[in-house]
């Protein structure tokens, strides 16, 4: 191991925990590396990948993270590639060809890629030595950033006959670690946690009212103008506004968020990495996997979403081991905005029941096919909670996910059809000829009619897709696929929809309560009278850190007393008709049924929902008009207004 460490990566020795994890992997055992951000988790798969006989498949949640790690691997001469949504068809085909030829040691993908029928047909042919799950806390419903598709990874490991798994994360509490360990059957001795205390991070919490935050930030950054700094905010619009305000006050700053064009984001990131830009104002889209060791300052201008999120974000500072400052400008002003993100992910009971009713009408023995975006719009459930709902139905034995496929395949000829068929013989030629005959040709593109094909030439869907992929790989056609369709088997037809919808609604309500509690746990952390470093480490189960670090704001005698939010106008003084009248009129043109109290509350609190997107609600004056009010209060007020309308009374102001 050591010769490879030095000759390939240029490191004279391992960091704490790395050798233990790598030894377990090379011995053929599954393992988990729970290291603080910046402590070298990635090496735990990068080095074994060079020594294992076959491909290492890395599942990563973010494209930006993949790109940064690939850049690192390329610099060190390691044969690595990714398959991602930003690639052209030709680029993807090239990567697949390299994998088939055994020319790659590492292939990086998103978890969603594993649902793709064409990718699954491809990857099952490739021998894989190791499955790596980056940001592995996403697999746990008890952790932050839960990703429903991660729950399927143990099944994928078995389907693709991968002998072992390596889990990597920086932010896992003890219950989440136990969950990860159980799902992948990892021995306790192979779960390596190196602790969460970082002696070079100075944690500072300053209670600052909303109106004074900008002035305080400008003053704080003025003496750090040339130091690499990330300022984190919650909303994309805040990133834009704050970057502009800082620049106007003499602190050159650039915004970074997921709503920017890809080229813009990439340019800002490259300039920051190269030291041409010193201050980034960003949403949490920035920083995942950023390999910049000299970030001296991380500022939370807005409240982070959780202690886990805070830990992950400050972990991007001081990876070179030198002292770095992590400042939180804390108050309760944006508390409602954070809570509204949570409320927006709780499906309405009617939406849950709508999905269940759709399943009930599936004929016995027939598959249930759906397109997620369409089902999201029809049920008015956002995509992430909809995926969670489907996973819950799997866990309860109602559904079994089978595969996903593209409903539409189209191609254009790169050589003449006759020349294409001349390359084939016998039954294969007849099969491809049937495919070509059943493709409706427009001016350039031919769209395959699967129904017509199956009538004339019965075949498995997967065989058709494999044939099209082969023709594209040979350079005879250019292939495009659209309309991802999920296919499930209904295992429990005739279930009690009323009882089940109640159970699922209760499940989502419990998740909502848990997420709100996570936000308030973070507020309690910021207002703590205990050493912040010690309390943060203890949250993640690390009791080996010092009781007093000596370099946090509490240890300096500065306990944060968070100011209450600025007074807000009473709901009793709001005009319901003026705020919601236009939205309700648009809805009446779409549907005869009245809008629900939840939908109206989400509109007033600025919470996105599929129905509101259909109604173009953001363009209306009432959108987010009450976002500073507690969601529960707004909902109660809305219910009162709707009750008055039902009784024929004018809404109360």
C-alpha positions in Angstrom: 0.0 0.0 0.0 2.7 2.5 1.0 4.6 2.3 -2.3 1.4 3.0 -4.2 0.6 5.8 -1.8 3.9 7.6 -2.5 4.5 6.8 -6.1 0.9 7.6 -7.4 -0.5 10.1 -4.9 2.8 11.6 -3.6 1.9 11.2 0.1 4.6 9.8 2.5 2.2 8.4 5.0 -1.5 7.7 5.6 -3.8 10.0 7.6 -5.6 8.6 10.6 -8.0 5.8 9.7 -7.0 5.5 6.0 -4.7 2.4 6.4 -7.3 0.6 8.5 -10.1 1.1 5.9 -7.9 0.3 2.9 -6.6 -2.9 4.5 -10.1 -4.1 5.1 -11.1 -3.4 1.5 -8.0 -5.1 0.1 -8.7 -8.1 2.4 -12.1 -8.4 0.6 -14.4 -7.0 3.4 -17.0 -4.3 3.2 -16.1 -1.2 5.3 -17.3 2.3 6.3 -15.1 5.4 6.6 -16.6 8.1 8.7 -14.1 10.9 8.6 -14.5 14.6 9.0 -14.7 16.7 5.8 -11.2 17.1 4.3 -9.7 14.1 6.1 -9.0 12.0 3.1 -12.1 9.7 2.7 -11.6 9.6 -1.1 -8.2 7.9 -0.9 -9.9 5.0 0.8 -11.3 3.9 -2.5 -8.9 5.6 -4.9 -5.9 3.5 -3.8 -7.7 0.1 -3.6 -9.1 0.8 -7.0 -5.6 0.6 -8.4 -4.9 -2.7 -6.7 -8.2 -4.5 -7.2 -8.5 -6.7 -10.3 -11.8 -5.2 -11.7 -13.7 -1.9 -11.9 -14.5 0.2 -8.9 -18.0 1.7 -9.3 -18.5 4.9 -7.3 -22.1 6.2 -6.6 -22.0 9.9 -5.9 -24.9 12.3 -5.2 -23.7 15.4 -7.0 -22.3 16.1 -10.5 -19.9 18.8 -9.1 -18.5 16.3 -6.7 -17.8 13.8 -9.4 -16.1 16.3 -11.6 -13.8 17.5 -8.9 -12.8 13.9 -8.0 -12.3 13.0 -11.6 -10.0 16.0 -12.1 -7.9 14.8 -9.1 -7.7 11.3 -10.5 -6.7 12.5 -14.0 -3.9 14.7 -12.5 -2.6 11.5 -10.8 -2.8 9.4 -14.0 -5.6 7.1 -12.8 -7.9 5.8 -15.5 -11.3 7.1 -14.3 -14.5 8.4 -15.9 -18.1 9.3 -15.2 -21.4 8.8 -16.9 -23.6 11.7 -16.2 -26.4 13.8 -17.6 -24.1 16.6 -18.9 -22.4 14.3 -21.4 -23.2 13.9 -25.1 -24.3 10.5 -26.4 -20.8 10.1 -28.0 -19.1 10.8 -24.7 -21.2 8.2 -22.9 -20.6 5.6 -25.6 -16.8 6.3 -25.3 -16.9 5.7 -21.5 -18.9 2.5 -21.9 -16.4 1.2 -24.5 -13.5 1.9 -22.2 -15.2 0.1 -19.4 -16.0 -2.9 -21.6 -12.3 -3.1 -22.7 -11.1 -3.0 -19.1 -9.4 0.3 -19.6 -11.0 2.0 -16.6 -10.2 1.5 -12.9 -12.9 3.8 -11.6 -16.4 4.7 -13.0 -18.5 7.4 -11.3 -22.3 7.6 -11.6 -25.3 9.0 -9.8 -27.6 6.6 -8.0 -30.4 7.4 -10.4 -28.3 6.0 -13.3 -28.8 2.5 -11.8 -32.5 2.7 -12.7 -31.7 3.2 -16.3 -32.5 0.1 -18.3 -29.7 0.7 -20.9 -27.1 1.3 -18.2 -28.2 -1.8 -16.2 -27.9 -3.9 -19.4 -24.4 -2.5 -19.8 -23.1 -2.7 -16.2 -24.2 -6.3 -15.7 -21.7 -7.3 -18.3 -18.8 -5.6 -16.5 -16.9 -7.4 -13.6 -16.9 -5.1 -10.6 -14.6 -5.4 -7.6 -15.9 -2.7 -5.3 -19.1 -0.6 -4.9 -18.3 2.8 -3.3 -21.2 4.8 -1.8 -20.1 8.5 -1.4 -22.1 10.6 1.0 -23.4 7.3 2.4 -25.6 9.0 5.1 -28.1 9.6 2.3 -29.1 6.0 2.7 -30.6 6.6 6.2 -34.1 8.0 6.8 -32.7 9.2 10.1 -30.0 11.3 8.6 -30.0 14.6 6.7 -30.2 14.7 2.9 -32.0 11.3 2.7 -32.1 10.1 -0.9 -34.8 7.4 -1.4 -33.0 5.8 -4.3 -30.0 5.1 -1.9 -32.2 2.5 -0.1 -32.0 0.3 -3.2 -28.2 0.1 -3.3 -27.9 -3.1 -1.3 -30.2 -4.8 -3.9 -28.1 -3.4 -6.7 -25.0 -4.8 -5.1 -26.5 -8.2 -5.1 -27.9 -7.9 -8.7 -24.5 -6.9 -10.1 -22.7 -9.5 -8.0 -20.4 -6.9 -6.4 -18.5 -8.7 -3.7 -18.0 -5.8 -1.3 -19.0 -2.2 -0.5 -17.2 0.9 0.9 -19.3 3.6 2.5 -18.0 7.1 2.9 -19.4 10.0 4.8 -18.4 13.0 7.0 -21.7 13.6 8.7 -23.3 10.6 10.4 -24.7 10.5 13.9 -24.6 7.1 15.8 -28.1 6.1 14.7 -27.2 6.8 11.1 -24.0 4.8 11.4 -25.9 1.8 12.8 -28.4 2.1 9.9 -25.6 2.2 7.3 -23.8 -0.7 8.9 -26.9 -2.9 9.1 -28.0 -2.3 5.5 -24.7 -3.4 4.0 -23.9 -6.0 6.6 -20.6 -4.4 7.7 -18.7 -5.8 10.7 -18.4 -3.4 13.6 -14.6 -3.7 13.4 -14.7 -2.4 9.8 -16.6 0.8 10.7 -13.8 3.3 11.1 -14.6 6.6 12.7 -11.7 9.0 13.3 -13.6 11.6 15.3 -15.1 14.9 14.4 -13.1 17.4 16.4 -10.8 19.6 14.3 -8.4 21.7 16.4 -7.7 24.2 13.6 -11.3 25.4 13.2 -12.3 28.4 15.2 -16.1 28.2 15.7 -17.7 31.6 16.2 -21.4 32.4 16.7 -22.4 36.0 16.8 -26.0 37.0 17.5 -26.8 39.7 14.9 -30.2 41.1 14.0 -31.2 40.8 10.4 -30.9 44.5 9.6 -27.3 44.5 11.0 -26.0 41.4 9.3 -24.7 43.0 6.1 -22.8 45.7 8.0 -21.2 43.1 10.3 -20.2 40.9 7.4 -18.6 43.8 5.5 -16.6 44.7 8.5 -15.5 41.1 9.2 -14.5 40.5 5.6 -12.7 43.8 5.2 -9.6 42.5 7.1 -9.8 39.1 5.2 -10.2 40.5 1.7 -7.5 38.3 0.1 -8.3 35.2 2.0 -10.4 32.4 0.3 -13.9 32.7 1.8 -17.3 31.0 1.3 -20.4 32.8 2.6 -23.4 30.4 2.8 -27.0 31.6 2.3 -30.3 29.7 2.0 -31.9 31.1 -1.1 -30.6 31.7 -4.7 -31.9 35.2 -4.7 -30.0 36.0 -1.5 -26.8 34.8 -3.1 -27.2 37.2 -6.0 -28.3 40.1 -3.8 -25.6 39.7 -1.1 -22.7 39.2 -3.7 -23.8 42.5 -5.3 -24.1 44.3 -1.9 -20.7 43.1 -0.7 -19.1 44.3 -4.0 -20.8 47.7 -3.6 -19.2 47.9 -0.1 -15.7 47.2 -1.4 -15.6 43.4 -0.9 -15.3 41.7 -4.3 -17.8 38.8 -4.2 -19.4 36.4 -6.7 -22.6 34.4 -6.4 -22.8 30.7 -6.9 -26.0 28.7 -6.9 -27.8 25.9 -8.8 -30.0 28.3 -10.7 -27.1 29.8 -12.7 -26.1 28.6 -16.1 -23.7 25.6 -16.0 -21.0 27.7 -17.7 -21.3 30.5 -15.2 -21.1 28.2 -12.2 -18.1 26.4 -13.7 -16.3 29.7 -14.4 -16.8 31.0 -10.9 -15.7 27.7 -9.4 -12.5 27.6 -11.5 -11.6 31.2 -10.7 -12.1 30.5 -7.0 -10.0 27.3 -7.2 -7.2 29.2 -9.0 -7.2 32.1 -6.5 -8.5 34.7 -9.0 -11.7 35.1 -6.9 -11.5 35.2 -3.1 -15.1 35.4 -1.9 -18.0 33.2 -3.0 -21.6 33.8 -1.8 -23.2 30.5 -2.3 -26.1 28.2 -1.5 -25.1 24.7 -0.4 -24.7 23.7 -4.1 -21.2 25.0 -3.7 -18.5 23.1 -1.9 -19.3 19.4 -2.2 -16.0 17.7 -2.9 -14.2 21.0 -3.6 -10.5 20.1 -3.3 -9.2 23.5 -2.1 -7.1 23.2 1.0 -6.6 26.8 1.9 -10.2 28.1 2.5 -9.6 30.3 5.5 -13.2 31.4 6.2 -16.6 29.9 6.1 -19.5 32.3 7.0 -23.1 31.3 7.6 -25.0 34.5 6.7 -28.3 32.5 7.0 -29.0 29.7 9.4 -27.9 26.3 8.0 -30.6 23.6 7.7 -29.2 21.3 10.4 -26.2 20.6 12.6 -25.1 18.0 10.0 -25.3 20.6 7.2 -23.4 23.1 9.3 -20.7 20.5 10.1 -20.3 19.6 6.4 -20.1 23.3 5.3 -17.5 24.4 7.9 -15.5 21.3 7.1 -14.5 22.9 3.8 -12.3 25.3 5.8 -8.7 24.7 6.7 -8.1 21.4 5.0 -4.4 22.3 5.0 -4.5 22.1 8.8 -3.9 25.8 9.3 -6.2 28.0 11.6 -9.5 28.9 9.9 -12.5 30.9 11.1 -16.1 29.7 10.9 -18.5 32.5 11.6 -22.3 32.1 12.0 -24.3 35.4 12.0 -27.1 33.9 14.0 -30.7 35.1 14.6 -34.2 33.7 14.2 -35.2 35.9 11.2 -34.9 33.1 8.6 -36.3 30.4 10.8 -39.7 30.3 9.0 -38.0 30.0 5.6 -36.1 27.0 6.8 -39.2 25.4 8.3 -41.1 26.1 5.1 -38.7 23.9 3.1 -39.7 21.0 5.5 -43.5 21.7 5.2 -43.2 21.7 1.5 -42.0 18.1 1.5 -45.0 16.8 3.5 -47.5 15.5 1.0 -51.2 16.3 1.4 -53.3 13.4 2.4 -55.3 13.8 -0.8 -52.2 13.4 -2.9 -51.2 10.2 -1.1 -54.7 8.8 -1.6 -54.5 9.8 -5.3 -51.4 7.7 -5.8 -52.9 4.7 -3.9 -56.0 4.9 -6.1 -53.9 4.8 -9.2 -52.2 1.6 -8.0 -55.6 0.0 -7.1 -56.8 0.2 -10.7 -53.9 -1.8 -12.0 -55.2 -5.1 -13.4 -53.9 -8.3 -11.6 -50.6 -9.5 -13.1 -50.1 -6.3 -15.0 -47.2 -3.9 -14.3 -47.7 -0.4 -13.0 -45.9 2.0 -15.2 -45.4 5.7 -14.3 -43.4 8.8 -15.2 -42.3 10.5 -12.1 -42.8 14.1 -13.3 -46.3 13.4 -14.5 -47.3 11.6 -11.3 -45.8 14.5 -9.3 -48.0 17.0 -11.1 -51.1 14.8 -10.9 -50.8 14.1 -7.2 -49.3 17.5 -6.3 -46.5 15.8 -4.4 -42.9 17.1 -4.9 -40.5 14.7 -6.5 -38.4 13.9 -3.4 -41.3 13.1 -1.2 -43.0 11.2 -4.1 -39.9 9.0 -4.4 -39.9 8.5 -0.6 -43.6 7.5 -0.9 -42.8 4.9 -3.5 -40.0 3.5 -1.5 -42.3 3.3 1.6 -44.8 1.3 -0.5 -41.9 -1.0 -1.4 -40.9 -1.4 2.2 -44.5 -2.2 3.2 -44.8 -4.9 0.6 -47.3 -3.1 -1.6 -44.9 -2.6 -4.6 -41.7 -4.0 -6.0 -39.6 -1.9 -8.3 -38.6 -3.8 -11.4 -36.8 -1.6 -13.8 -36.9 1.8 -15.6 -36.9 2.3 -19.3 -37.2 5.1 -21.8 -40.6 5.1 -23.3 -39.5 6.7 -26.5 -36.4 5.7 -28.6 -35.6 7.5 -31.8 -32.6 7.3 -34.1 -31.2 8.7 -37.3 -29.2 6.7 -39.8 -25.5 7.4 -40.1 -25.2 4.8 -42.9 -27.9 3.6 -45.4 -30.3 1.0 -43.9 -29.3 -1.5 -46.5 -25.6 -1.1 -45.6 -26.5 -1.5 -41.9 -28.4 -4.7 -42.5 -25.6 -6.1 -44.6 -23.4 -6.1 -41.5 -25.7 -8.7 -39.9 -26.7 -12.2 -40.7 -29.4 -14.8 -40.0 -31.9 -14.2 -37.2 -30.1 -11.1 -35.9 -30.5 -9.5 -39.3 -34.3 -10.4 -39.4 -34.7 -8.9 -35.9 -33.0 -5.6 -36.7 -34.9 -5.4 -40.0 -38.2 -5.7 -38.0 -37.0 -2.9 -35.7 -36.2 -0.7 -38.7 -39.6 -1.4 -40.3 -41.4 -0.4 -37.2 -39.7 2.9 -36.9 -41.8 5.8 -38.1 -39.5 8.1 -40.1 -39.9 11.9 -40.1 -37.4 14.1 -42.0 -34.4 13.0 -40.1 -35.3 11.0 -37.0 -37.1 7.6 -36.8 -39.2 6.9 -33.7 -39.6 3.2 -32.8 -43.2 2.0 -32.4 -42.8 -0.8 -29.8 -46.4 -1.9 -30.0 -46.1 -2.5 -33.8 -42.8 -4.3 -33.3 -44.2 -6.7 -30.7 -47.1 -7.6 -33.0 -44.8 -8.6 -35.8 -41.7 -9.8 -33.9 -42.3 -10.8 -30.2 -39.2 -9.9 -28.2 -38.1 -8.8 -24.8 -37.9 -5.0 -24.3 -34.4 -5.3 -23.1 -33.3 -7.2 -26.2 -34.7 -4.3 -28.4 -32.8 -1.8 -26.3 -29.6 -3.8 -26.4 -29.9 -4.1 -30.2 -30.3 -0.3 -30.6 -27.3 0.3 -28.3 -25.3 -2.1 -30.4 -26.2 -0.3 -33.6 -25.2 3.0 -32.0 -22.0 1.6 -30.7 -21.0 0.5 -34.2 -21.6 4.0 -35.4 -24.4 3.0 -37.8 -27.1 5.1 -36.1 -27.3 8.0 -33.6 -29.7 7.1 -30.8 -31.7 9.2 -28.4 -34.0 8.1 -25.6 -36.7 10.1 -23.8 -39.5 9.8 -21.2 -38.0 7.8 -18.4 -40.7 5.3 -17.2 -40.6 3.4 -13.9 -42.1 -0.1 -13.8 -43.4 -1.7 -10.7 -45.2 -4.9 -9.8 -48.2 -4.6 -7.5 -47.6 -7.2 -4.8 -50.7 -6.5 -2.7 -53.6 -5.7 -4.9 -56.8 -4.8 -3.1 -55.1 -3.2 -0.1 -57.1 -1.0 2.2 -56.4 2.4 0.7 -58.0 4.4 3.5 -56.0 2.7 6.2 -52.7 2.8 4.3 -53.1 6.4 3.3 -53.6 7.3 7.0 -50.4 5.3 7.9 -48.4 7.0 5.2 -49.7 10.5 6.1 -48.7 9.8 9.7 -45.2 8.7 8.5 -44.7 11.9 6.7 -46.0 13.9 9.6 -43.4 12.2 11.8 -40.7 13.0 9.3 -41.9 16.6 9.4 -41.7 16.8 13.2 -38.2 15.2 13.1 -36.9 17.7 10.5 -38.3 20.7 12.4 -36.7 19.3 15.6 -33.4 19.1 13.7 -33.7 22.9 12.9 -34.4 23.7 16.5 -31.5 21.5 17.7 -29.2 23.6 15.5 -30.6 26.8 17.1 -29.9 25.3 20.5 -26.4 24.4 19.4 -25.7 28.0 18.4 -27.0 29.3 21.7 -25.1 26.7 23.7 -23.2 27.6 26.9 -21.0 24.6 26.4 -17.8 24.6 24.2 -19.0 24.6 20.6 -16.3 22.2 19.4 -17.0 19.7 22.2 -20.8 19.9 21.6 -20.5 19.5 17.9 -18.2 16.4 18.3 -20.5 14.9 20.9 -23.5 15.3 18.5 -21.7 12.9 16.1 -20.8 10.4 18.9 -17.2 11.6 19.4 -16.5 12.0 23.1 -12.7 12.1 22.7 -12.4 15.8 22.0 -11.4 18.3 24.7 -14.1 19.5 27.1 -12.9 23.1 26.3 -11.2 23.7 23.0 -10.1 27.2 24.0 -10.7 28.6 20.5 -14.5 28.9 20.0 -16.7 31.9 20.9 -18.1 30.1 24.1 -14.6 29.4 25.3 -13.8 33.1 24.8 -16.8 33.9 27.0 -19.2 34.9 24.2 -22.4 32.9 24.6 -24.8 33.7 21.8 -28.2 35.1 22.9 -30.0 34.9 19.6 -32.2 38.0 19.0 -35.9 37.4 18.3 -37.1 38.2 14.7 -38.2 41.7 13.9 -41.9 42.3 14.6 -44.2 41.3 11.7 -47.6 42.5 10.6 -50.4 40.6 12.3 -52.2 38.0 10.2 -55.5 39.5 11.3 -54.6 42.6 9.3 -54.0 40.7 6.0 -56.5 40.8 3.1 -57.1 37.2 2.1 -59.0 38.1 -1.1 -56.2 40.5 -2.2 -53.5 37.9 -1.5 -55.2 34.7 -2.9 -58.0 35.9 -5.2 -55.9 35.7 -8.4 -54.5 32.3 -7.6 -57.9 30.9 -6.8 -59.3 32.3 -10.1 -56.5 30.6 -12.0 -57.3 27.3 -10.2 -61.0 27.5 -11.0 -60.1 27.7 -14.7 -58.1 24.5 -14.3 -60.3 22.5 -11.9 -63.8 22.6 -10.5 -62.6 21.5 -7.1 -61.6 24.2 -4.6 -58.0 24.8 -3.6 -56.9 23.1 -0.4 -55.8 25.0 2.7 -52.4 23.4 2.3 -51.9 24.6 -1.3 -53.0 28.2 -0.3 -50.7 28.1 2.7 -47.8 27.0 0.6 -48.5 29.8 -1.9 -48.6 32.4 0.9 -45.4 31.0 2.5 -43.5 30.8 -0.8 -43.2 27.0 -0.7 -42.9 25.4 -4.1 -45.4 22.7 -5.1 -46.3 21.1 -8.5 -49.8 22.6 -8.5 -48.4 26.1 -7.9 -45.9 25.6 -10.8 -48.8 24.6 -13.1 -50.6 27.8 -12.0 -47.5 29.9 -12.5 -48.1 31.1 -8.9 -44.7 32.8 -8.6 -45.8 35.5 -10.9 -48.6 36.6 -8.6 -48.2 39.3 -5.9 -49.4 37.1 -3.1 -46.6 34.5 -3.5 -44.4 34.4 -0.4 -46.3 37.4 1.0 -46.4 35.7 4.4 -43.1 33.8 4.3 -41.9 35.3 7.6 -44.9 34.0 9.5 -44.9 30.5 11.1 -46.5 28.0 8.6 -48.9 26.6 11.2 -50.2 30.1 12.0 -50.7 30.9 8.3 -52.5 27.6 7.7 -54.9 28.2 10.6 -55.6 31.7 9.3 -56.3 30.3 5.8 -58.6 27.6 7.2 -60.6 30.4 8.9 -60.9 32.4 5.7 -62.0 29.3 3.7 -64.6 28.5 6.4 -66.0 32.0 6.1 -66.2 31.7 2.3 -68.1 28.3 2.6 -70.6 30.0 4.9 -71.1 32.8 2.4 -69.3 35.3 4.7 -66.8 37.8 3.4 -63.2 36.8 4.4 -62.1 38.5 7.6 -59.2 40.9 7.3 
